[in-house]
Amino acid sequence: MNLKQLSEVLGLSQTTVSRALNGYPEVSEDTRARVQAAARKHGYRPNSRAKGLATGRSMVIGHVIPSSSRHEMVNPIFGDFVAGAAKKYAEHGYDMMFTNADDTSIEEAYRSLFQRGAVDGVVLQGPKVNEPRIEVLTRMGVPFIVHGRSTGVDAQYDWIDVNNKSSFMRATRFLIDLGHRRIALINGLEDMDFAQRRRDGYLEALGQAGLTPDADLMRSAEMTEVYGHHETQNMLRLEPPPTAILCSSMISAIGVRRALSENGLAMGTDVSVIAHDDDLSYLKNGQDVPIFTATRSSVRQAGEMAADMLIQRIKSPNDPVKTRLLEAELVVGRSTGPAPNRVQP
């Protein structure tokens, strides 16, 4: 169904229907609701090119992937975030575009996108502790939102993030309350802002409990299954080995479980494990009872929220900066239990 046919069904002018669908304020809420309901019923979706001509916008949101982060394209966390964002883009008549840029030419890539009118805004994912992309986009004065935050950037910008520090403080305290004293951290790359915040939460919880951090129990690398497996194998050779392991990713936690099994250890009895990011569409944490005790935060929901915030920024570029800090839920599964009865320093 096209705009003319939808207008005839509703008995309204094409102009009124178009304005109702595009959020113009002069259309009454009753009319807007009626038009939107009819559009859903008849499967009508505005032509993004026509809408772009009418509004002077491209009706496209850009995601620029740095060359050093191309592995993110196969990461289920990235996929879930994009799926959530895409749902909201479609609801607002936006399309999505991915493009790649060399790490040395990211500013040039952004300038090209905006100067040729290819996109109306961009989403920045995976910010580092000192993230140069935020400063570039702020200086350009273009609409963007960050999935995460950057500790080393002073500029004001729109972002949505999970409270990584609080999440890992809570998870570490949970293990301490179970009697664990040798608690390992298998973290992400610590030049990434989320990983530094998670490490800070882990260290603060240890400090509050009067426990001295052990550098041999803290590992940092790209969060793969092989990494989780390899580092767990290494730490199990320590004397004494850890009785609990806190993982920054469900993916690396699966590697931890494999290493424990290969060493004849029972997860949750011999060694407790807590994972982060367990609410993933294609990597579910068990069924009725979770396999892993985990800090749960919906990445797909974060994608939906980020898309809404960015579209609002595009429509109202002079609005005050908006931020959203989401709290993760600690879900208890079968992977944690009391510390085993062996001597811990």
Buried (B, 14 or more C-beta within 10 A) or exposed (E): BEBEEBBEBBEBEBEBBBBBBBEEEEBEEEBBEBBBEBBEEEEBEBEBEBBBEBBEBBBBBBBBBBEEBEEBEEBBBBBBBBBBBBEBBBBBBBBBBEBEBEEEEBBEBBBEBBEEEEBBBBBBBBBBBEBBBBBBBBEBEBBBBBBBBBEBBEEEBBBBBBBBBBBBBBBBBBBBEBBBBBBBBBBBBBEBBBBBBBBBBBBBBBEEBEBEBBEEBBBBBBBBBEBBBBBBBEBBEEEEBBBBBBBBBBBBBBBBBBBBEEBEBEBBBBBBBBBBBBBBEEBEBEEEEBBBBBBBBBBBBBBBBBBBBBBBBBBEEEEEEBBBEBEBBBBEBBBBBEBBEEEBE
